Amino acid sequence: MPDQIVAPPGLSAHGGARLPGVHVESYNVALKDDEGFLGDRASKRAFRAFVEQWRKPLREIGQDPFGEEASDKVTKKRLDEVLVGGDREAAGIVQGAIESFAQELALVVQRFLKLREWKDAERLVVGGGFSGSRVGELAIGRASVLLKAEKIKVEVKIIRNDPDEAGLIGTVHLAPAWMFHAHDAILAVDIGGTNIRAGVVELNLKRAPDLAKAKVWKFELWRHGDEKLNRSDAVDGLVEMLQRLIRRADKEGLRLAPFIGIGCPGTIEPDGAIERGAQNLPGNWESTRFNLPGIVTKAIPKIGEFDTLILMHNDAVVQGLSELPTMQDVERWGIFTIGTGLGNALFTNRRAD
Protein backbone atom coordinates (compact mmCIF):
# COMPACT_ATOMS: atom_id res chain seq x y z
CA MET A 1 0.00 0.00 0.00
CA PRO A 2 1.51 3.36 -1.00
CA ASP A 3 1.86 6.21 1.44
CA GLN A 4 -1.47 7.97 1.88
CA ILE A 5 -1.16 11.68 2.54
CA VAL A 6 -4.23 13.06 4.30
CA ALA A 7 -4.66 16.83 4.18
CA PRO A 8 -3.28 18.46 7.34
CA PRO A 9 -5.23 20.70 9.74
CA GLY A 10 -6.27 23.95 8.03
CA LEU A 11 -6.95 22.23 4.73
CA SER A 12 -9.99 20.34 3.54
CA ALA A 13 -9.58 16.61 3.00
CA HIS A 14 -8.90 15.52 -0.54
CA GLY A 15 -12.17 15.71 -2.44
CA GLY A 16 -13.74 17.61 0.46
CA ALA A 17 -17.20 19.16 0.45
CA ARG A 18 -16.28 22.20 2.55
CA LEU A 19 -13.79 24.50 0.83
CA PRO A 20 -12.83 28.05 1.86
CA GLY A 21 -15.33 29.77 -0.45
CA VAL A 22 -17.94 27.13 -1.27
CA HIS A 23 -19.69 23.97 -0.25
CA VAL A 24 -19.32 21.36 -3.00
CA GLU A 25 -22.85 20.00 -3.15
CA SER A 26 -22.32 17.48 -5.92
CA TYR A 27 -19.74 16.43 -8.50
CA ASN A 28 -18.92 13.65 -10.94
CA VAL A 29 -22.59 12.71 -11.30
CA ALA A 30 -22.99 9.95 -13.88
CA LEU A 31 -26.59 10.02 -15.14
CA LYS A 32 -27.80 7.15 -17.33
CA ASP A 33 -30.64 6.56 -19.72
CA ASP A 34 -31.53 3.70 -22.06
CA GLU A 35 -28.67 4.67 -24.38
CA GLY A 36 -25.96 4.77 -21.71
CA PHE A 37 -24.28 7.59 -19.81
CA LEU A 38 -26.00 10.88 -20.51
CA GLY A 39 -22.74 12.84 -20.36
CA ASP A 40 -21.40 10.90 -23.35
CA ARG A 41 -23.96 12.73 -25.47
CA ALA A 42 -22.37 16.10 -24.68
CA SER A 43 -18.64 15.42 -25.01
CA LYS A 44 -16.03 16.29 -27.63
CA ARG A 45 -16.44 12.79 -29.03
CA ALA A 46 -20.18 13.36 -29.36
CA PHE A 47 -19.62 16.55 -31.35
CA ARG A 48 -17.24 14.75 -33.71
CA ALA A 49 -19.83 12.02 -34.13
CA PHE A 50 -22.35 14.67 -35.22
CA VAL A 51 -19.83 16.05 -37.73
CA GLU A 52 -19.46 12.52 -39.09
CA GLN A 53 -23.24 12.05 -39.18
CA TRP A 54 -23.71 15.16 -41.31
CA ARG A 55 -20.81 14.25 -43.62
CA LYS A 56 -22.01 10.72 -44.33
CA PRO A 57 -24.79 11.52 -46.88
CA LEU A 58 -22.42 13.72 -48.90
CA ARG A 59 -19.65 11.13 -48.74
CA GLU A 60 -22.01 8.51 -50.16
CA ILE A 61 -22.44 10.59 -53.30
CA GLY A 62 -18.78 11.57 -53.48
CA GLN A 63 -19.29 15.20 -52.47
CA ASP A 64 -17.89 15.41 -48.94
CA PRO A 65 -16.18 18.85 -48.73
CA PHE A 66 -13.81 17.55 -46.04
CA GLY A 67 -12.47 14.89 -48.38
CA GLU A 68 -10.79 11.84 -46.90
CA GLU A 69 -9.89 13.37 -43.54
CA ALA A 70 -11.44 11.55 -40.59
CA SER A 71 -13.93 13.61 -38.60
CA ASP A 72 -12.01 13.16 -35.35
CA LYS A 73 -8.84 14.49 -37.01
CA VAL A 74 -10.27 17.76 -38.32
CA THR A 75 -8.76 20.43 -36.05
CA LYS A 76 -10.80 22.91 -34.02
CA LYS A 77 -9.03 25.68 -35.91
CA ARG A 78 -10.18 24.33 -39.29
CA LEU A 79 -13.76 23.92 -38.07
CA ASP A 80 -13.71 27.54 -36.87
CA GLU A 81 -12.27 28.75 -40.18
CA VAL A 82 -14.93 26.89 -42.17
CA LEU A 83 -17.63 28.81 -40.32
CA VAL A 84 -16.02 32.17 -41.10
CA GLY A 85 -15.25 31.85 -44.79
CA GLY A 86 -14.86 28.27 -45.92
CA ASP A 87 -16.75 26.06 -48.34
CA ARG A 88 -20.50 26.62 -47.95
CA GLU A 89 -21.36 22.95 -47.66
CA ALA A 90 -18.53 22.36 -45.19
CA ALA A 91 -19.96 25.24 -43.14
CA GLY A 92 -23.37 23.62 -43.41
CA ILE A 93 -21.99 20.39 -42.00
CA VAL A 94 -20.45 22.20 -39.05
CA GLN A 95 -23.64 24.19 -38.45
CA GLY A 96 -25.64 20.96 -38.49
CA ALA A 97 -23.28 19.42 -35.94
CA ILE A 98 -23.56 22.53 -33.76
CA GLU A 99 -27.36 22.32 -33.78
CA SER A 100 -27.39 18.58 -33.03
CA PHE A 101 -24.88 18.97 -30.21
CA ALA A 102 -26.69 21.98 -28.74
CA GLN A 103 -29.92 20.01 -28.53
CA GLU A 104 -28.15 17.21 -26.67
CA LEU A 105 -26.41 19.66 -24.31
CA ALA A 106 -29.72 21.39 -23.54
CA LEU A 107 -31.27 18.00 -22.81
CA VAL A 108 -28.42 17.08 -20.47
CA VAL A 109 -28.78 20.39 -18.61
CA GLN A 110 -32.50 19.80 -18.17
CA ARG A 111 -31.89 16.31 -16.80
CA PHE A 112 -29.38 17.65 -14.28
CA LEU A 113 -31.78 20.38 -13.18
CA LYS A 114 -34.33 17.71 -12.28
CA LEU A 115 -31.96 16.33 -9.64
CA ARG A 116 -32.73 17.40 -6.09
CA GLU A 117 -29.30 19.01 -5.58
CA TRP A 118 -29.31 20.81 -8.93
CA LYS A 119 -32.88 22.11 -9.16
CA ASP A 120 -32.04 25.46 -7.52
CA ALA A 121 -28.92 26.17 -9.60
CA GLU A 122 -29.03 29.79 -10.78
CA ARG A 123 -26.07 29.80 -13.13
CA LEU A 124 -24.17 27.20 -15.13
CA VAL A 125 -20.66 27.80 -16.45
CA VAL A 126 -19.47 25.66 -19.35
CA GLY A 127 -15.74 25.01 -19.63
CA GLY A 128 -13.39 22.34 -20.88
CA GLY A 129 -11.47 22.28 -24.13
CA PHE A 130 -14.62 22.41 -26.29
CA SER A 131 -15.52 25.86 -24.92
CA GLY A 132 -12.22 27.28 -26.18
CA SER A 133 -13.26 27.33 -29.86
CA ARG A 134 -15.77 29.37 -31.83
CA VAL A 135 -17.61 26.18 -32.71
CA GLY A 136 -17.89 25.38 -29.02
CA GLU A 137 -19.02 28.89 -28.15
CA LEU A 138 -21.78 28.73 -30.77
CA ALA A 139 -22.96 25.29 -29.62
CA ILE A 140 -23.10 26.47 -26.00
CA GLY A 141 -24.86 29.68 -27.03
CA ARG A 142 -27.43 27.73 -29.06
CA ALA A 143 -28.04 25.39 -26.09
CA SER A 144 -28.65 28.47 -23.93
CA VAL A 145 -31.25 29.73 -26.43
CA LEU A 146 -32.98 26.35 -26.47
CA LEU A 147 -33.17 26.34 -22.66
CA LYS A 148 -34.63 29.85 -22.59
CA ALA A 149 -37.18 28.83 -25.21
CA GLU A 150 -38.28 26.10 -22.80
CA LYS A 151 -38.44 28.70 -19.99
CA ILE A 152 -35.59 27.04 -18.11
CA LYS A 153 -34.37 29.80 -15.82
CA VAL A 154 -30.75 28.78 -15.34
CA GLU A 155 -28.22 31.24 -16.82
CA VAL A 156 -25.60 29.61 -19.07
CA LYS A 157 -22.18 31.24 -19.44
CA ILE A 158 -18.87 30.27 -21.01
CA ILE A 159 -15.93 30.05 -18.65
CA ARG A 160 -14.07 33.37 -18.57
CA ASN A 161 -10.50 32.03 -18.33
CA ASP A 162 -8.77 30.16 -21.11
CA PRO A 163 -9.73 26.47 -20.67
CA ASP A 164 -6.03 25.56 -20.66
CA GLU A 165 -5.57 27.79 -17.60
CA ALA A 166 -8.86 27.61 -15.69
CA GLY A 167 -8.10 24.21 -14.17
CA LEU A 168 -4.80 25.58 -12.85
CA ILE A 169 -6.18 28.89 -11.55
CA GLY A 170 -8.95 27.11 -9.67
CA THR A 171 -6.46 25.33 -7.40
CA VAL A 172 -5.75 28.55 -5.49
CA HIS A 173 -9.27 28.30 -4.04
CA LEU A 174 -8.67 24.84 -2.56
CA ALA A 175 -6.86 26.36 0.42
CA PRO A 176 -7.51 29.50 2.50
CA ALA A 177 -5.70 32.57 1.17
CA TRP A 178 -3.92 33.19 4.48
CA MET A 179 -1.85 30.05 3.88
CA PHE A 180 -0.19 31.79 0.96
CA HIS A 181 0.93 34.99 2.68
CA ALA A 182 4.62 35.77 2.14
CA HIS A 183 4.54 33.74 -1.08
CA ASP A 184 4.11 34.76 -4.71
CA ALA A 185 2.70 31.64 -6.36
CA ILE A 186 1.75 27.98 -6.09
CA LEU A 187 2.18 24.88 -8.22
CA ALA A 188 -0.96 23.58 -9.91
CA VAL A 189 -1.84 20.44 -11.86
CA ASP A 190 -4.78 19.75 -14.19
CA ILE A 191 -5.06 16.11 -15.29
CA GLY A 192 -7.37 15.21 -18.16
CA GLY A 193 -8.13 12.29 -20.39
CA THR A 194 -6.05 13.77 -23.23
CA ASN A 195 -3.72 16.30 -21.59
CA ILE A 196 -1.80 16.87 -18.39
CA ARG A 197 -1.05 20.48 -17.49
CA ALA A 198 1.26 21.65 -14.74
CA GLY A 199 1.81 25.31 -14.03
CA VAL A 200 2.80 28.10 -11.69
CA VAL A 201 -0.11 30.31 -10.64
CA GLU A 202 0.72 33.80 -9.41
CA LEU A 203 -1.42 34.72 -6.41
CA ASN A 204 -1.35 38.54 -6.65
CA LEU A 205 -2.67 38.79 -3.09
CA LYS A 206 -1.71 42.45 -2.78
CA ARG A 207 -3.99 43.31 -5.68
CA ALA A 208 -6.84 41.07 -4.53
CA PRO A 209 -6.82 39.37 -1.09
CA ASP A 210 -9.64 37.10 -2.28
CA LEU A 211 -7.39 35.65 -5.03
CA ALA A 212 -9.55 37.21 -7.75
CA LYS A 213 -6.41 38.33 -9.60
CA ALA A 214 -4.65 34.96 -9.58
CA LYS A 215 -3.22 34.14 -13.02
CA VAL A 216 -1.04 31.54 -14.68
CA TRP A 217 2.61 32.61 -14.85
CA LYS A 218 3.96 29.62 -16.80
CA PHE A 219 2.61 26.18 -17.61
CA GLU A 220 3.55 23.03 -19.47
CA LEU A 221 1.13 20.98 -21.56
CA TRP A 222 1.65 17.28 -22.25
CA ARG A 223 -0.69 15.51 -24.68
CA HIS A 224 -0.36 12.10 -23.08
CA GLY A 225 -3.35 10.88 -25.08
CA ASP A 226 -1.15 10.78 -28.19
CA GLU A 227 1.23 8.29 -26.57
CA LYS A 228 0.97 4.71 -25.35
CA LEU A 229 1.66 5.17 -21.66
CA ASN A 230 1.15 3.24 -18.49
CA ARG A 231 0.27 4.85 -15.17
CA SER A 232 3.87 5.05 -13.96
CA ASP A 233 4.94 6.81 -17.16
CA ALA A 234 2.21 9.42 -16.71
CA VAL A 235 3.03 10.07 -13.04
CA ASP A 236 6.79 10.22 -13.69
CA GLY A 237 6.18 12.72 -16.48
CA LEU A 238 4.00 14.84 -14.20
CA VAL A 239 6.65 14.89 -11.47
CA GLU A 240 9.29 15.97 -14.00
CA MET A 241 7.05 18.82 -15.17
CA LEU A 242 6.65 20.02 -11.58
CA GLN A 243 10.37 19.80 -10.88
CA ARG A 244 11.15 21.85 -13.99
CA LEU A 245 8.63 24.49 -12.92
CA ILE A 246 10.15 24.66 -9.44
CA ARG A 247 13.58 25.28 -10.93
CA ARG A 248 12.17 27.89 -13.29
CA ALA A 249 10.38 29.75 -10.52
CA ASP A 250 13.48 29.67 -8.33
CA LYS A 251 15.59 31.05 -11.17
CA GLU A 252 13.14 33.95 -11.61
CA GLY A 253 13.02 34.67 -7.88
CA LEU A 254 9.38 33.67 -7.55
CA ARG A 255 8.56 32.53 -4.00
CA LEU A 256 6.55 29.32 -4.26
CA ALA A 257 4.23 28.39 -1.40
CA PRO A 258 4.79 24.80 -0.21
CA PHE A 259 1.48 23.75 -1.75
CA ILE A 260 0.45 21.80 -4.85
CA GLY A 261 -3.18 21.82 -5.96
CA ILE A 262 -4.29 18.97 -8.22
CA GLY A 263 -7.42 18.57 -10.31
CA CYS A 264 -8.03 14.97 -11.42
CA PRO A 265 -10.97 13.13 -12.99
CA GLY A 266 -13.05 10.90 -10.76
CA THR A 267 -14.53 10.73 -7.31
CA ILE A 268 -11.74 11.65 -4.90
CA GLU A 269 -11.58 9.93 -1.52
CA PRO A 270 -10.42 11.82 1.63
CA ASP A 271 -7.09 9.94 1.59
CA GLY A 272 -6.43 10.87 -2.06
CA ALA A 273 -7.52 7.58 -3.62
CA ILE A 274 -9.79 7.68 -6.69
CA GLU A 275 -12.98 5.70 -6.33
CA ARG A 276 -14.36 5.89 -9.87
CA GLY A 277 -14.40 8.08 -12.96
CA ALA A 278 -10.72 7.90 -13.99
CA GLN A 279 -11.22 5.38 -16.79
CA ASN A 280 -9.87 7.74 -19.47
CA LEU A 281 -6.46 8.04 -17.79
CA PRO A 282 -3.53 5.77 -18.76
CA GLY A 283 -3.50 2.64 -16.61
CA ASN A 284 -5.55 1.91 -13.50
CA TRP A 285 -5.83 5.08 -11.41
CA GLU A 286 -8.69 3.60 -9.37
CA SER A 287 -6.57 0.90 -7.74
CA THR A 288 -6.60 0.91 -3.94
CA ARG A 289 -2.83 0.57 -4.16
CA PHE A 290 -2.45 3.87 -6.01
CA ASN A 291 -2.35 7.25 -4.28
CA LEU A 292 -1.28 10.19 -6.43
CA PRO A 293 -0.88 12.79 -3.63
CA GLY A 294 1.32 10.38 -1.72
CA ILE A 295 3.52 9.64 -4.72
CA VAL A 296 3.97 13.33 -5.59
CA THR A 297 4.73 14.21 -1.96
CA LYS A 298 7.38 11.51 -1.82
CA ALA A 299 8.95 12.80 -5.07
CA ILE A 300 8.77 16.47 -3.98
CA PRO A 301 8.96 16.37 -0.17
CA LYS A 302 9.84 20.05 0.21
CA ILE A 303 9.26 23.28 -1.67
CA GLY A 304 11.80 25.79 -0.47
CA GLU A 305 12.35 25.25 3.26
CA PHE A 306 8.92 23.81 4.04
CA ASP A 307 7.24 20.41 3.76
CA THR A 308 5.04 20.06 0.72
CA LEU A 309 1.26 20.11 1.23
CA ILE A 310 -0.95 18.65 -1.49
CA LEU A 311 -4.70 18.88 -1.96
CA MET A 312 -6.45 17.01 -4.77
CA HIS A 313 -10.03 17.39 -5.95
CA ASN A 314 -12.09 16.49 -8.98
CA ASP A 315 -11.00 18.36 -12.11
CA ALA A 316 -14.45 19.82 -12.81
CA VAL A 317 -14.63 21.10 -9.22
CA VAL A 318 -11.24 22.77 -9.59
CA GLN A 319 -12.05 24.30 -12.96
CA GLY A 320 -15.29 25.61 -11.51
CA LEU A 321 -13.44 27.24 -8.63
CA SER A 322 -11.66 29.50 -11.13
CA GLU A 323 -15.05 31.24 -11.52
CA LEU A 324 -15.61 31.75 -7.79
CA PRO A 325 -14.74 35.50 -7.72
CA THR A 326 -17.43 36.22 -10.35
CA MET A 327 -20.12 34.12 -8.66
CA GLN A 328 -20.70 36.24 -5.59
CA ASP A 329 -24.04 37.53 -6.90
CA VAL A 330 -25.65 34.06 -6.80
CA GLU A 331 -26.05 31.38 -4.13
CA ARG A 332 -25.95 28.10 -6.04
CA TRP A 333 -24.15 27.53 -9.31
CA GLY A 334 -22.52 24.76 -11.30
CA ILE A 335 -20.07 23.88 -14.02
CA PHE A 336 -20.01 21.48 -16.95
CA THR A 337 -16.63 20.71 -18.50
CA ILE A 338 -16.87 19.41 -22.06
CA GLY A 339 -13.79 17.40 -22.88
CA THR A 340 -13.02 13.70 -23.28
CA GLY A 341 -16.11 13.25 -21.10
CA LEU A 342 -18.60 15.59 -19.46
CA GLY A 343 -17.43 16.75 -16.04
CA ASN A 344 -19.83 18.40 -13.62
CA ALA A 345 -19.86 20.07 -10.23
CA LEU A 346 -22.36 22.05 -8.17
CA PHE A 347 -21.50 24.68 -5.55
CA THR A 348 -23.19 26.78 -2.89
CA ASN A 349 -21.29 29.90 -1.93
CA ARG A 350 -20.19 30.23 1.68
CA ARG A 351 -20.91 33.60 3.20
CA ALA A 352 -18.82 35.28 5.88
CA ASP A 353 -20.37 35.02 9.33
HELIX and SHEET records of a PDB file:
HELIX    1   1 LEU A   38  ALA A   42  5                                   5    
HELIX    2   2 LYS A   44  GLU A   60  1                                  17    
HELIX    3   3 SER A   71  LYS A   73  5                                   3    
HELIX    4   4 LYS A   76  GLY A   85  1                                  10    
HELIX    5   5 ARG A   88  LEU A  113  1                                  26    
HELIX    6   6 GLY A  129  GLY A  132  5                                   4    
HELIX    7   7 ARG A  134  ALA A  149  1                                  16    
HELIX    8   8 PRO A  163  ILE A  169  1                                   7    
HELIX    9   9 GLY A  170  HIS A  173  5                                   4    
HELIX   10  10 ALA A  177  PHE A  180  5                                   4    
HELIX   11  11 HIS A  224  ASP A  226  5                                   3    
HELIX   12  12 ARG A  231  LYS A  251  1                                  21    
HELIX   13  13 LEU A  292  ALA A  299  1                                   8    
HELIX   14  14 ASP A  315  LEU A  321  1                                   7    
HELIX   15  15 LEU A  324  THR A  326  5                                   3    
SHEET    1   A 5 VAL A  22  TYR A  27  0                                        
SHEET    2   A 5 LEU A 342  ASN A 349 -1                                        
SHEET    3   A 5 ARG A 332  ILE A 338 -1                                        
SHEET    4   A 5 ARG A 123  GLY A 127  1                                        
SHEET    5   A 5 GLU A 155  ILE A 158  1                                        
SHEET    1   B 2 LYS A  32  ASP A  33  0                                        
SHEET    2   B 2 GLY A  36  PHE A  37 -1                                        
SHEET    1   C 5 LYS A 215  TRP A 222  0                                        
SHEET    2   C 5 ILE A 196  GLU A 202 -1                                        
SHEET    3   C 5 ALA A 185  ILE A 191 -1                                        
SHEET    4   C 5 LEU A 256  CYS A 264  1                                        
SHEET    5   C 5 LEU A 309  ASN A 314  1                                        
SHEET    1   D 2 LYS A 302  ILE A 303  0                                        
SHEET    2   D 2 PHE A 306  ASP A 307 -1                                        
END                                                                             
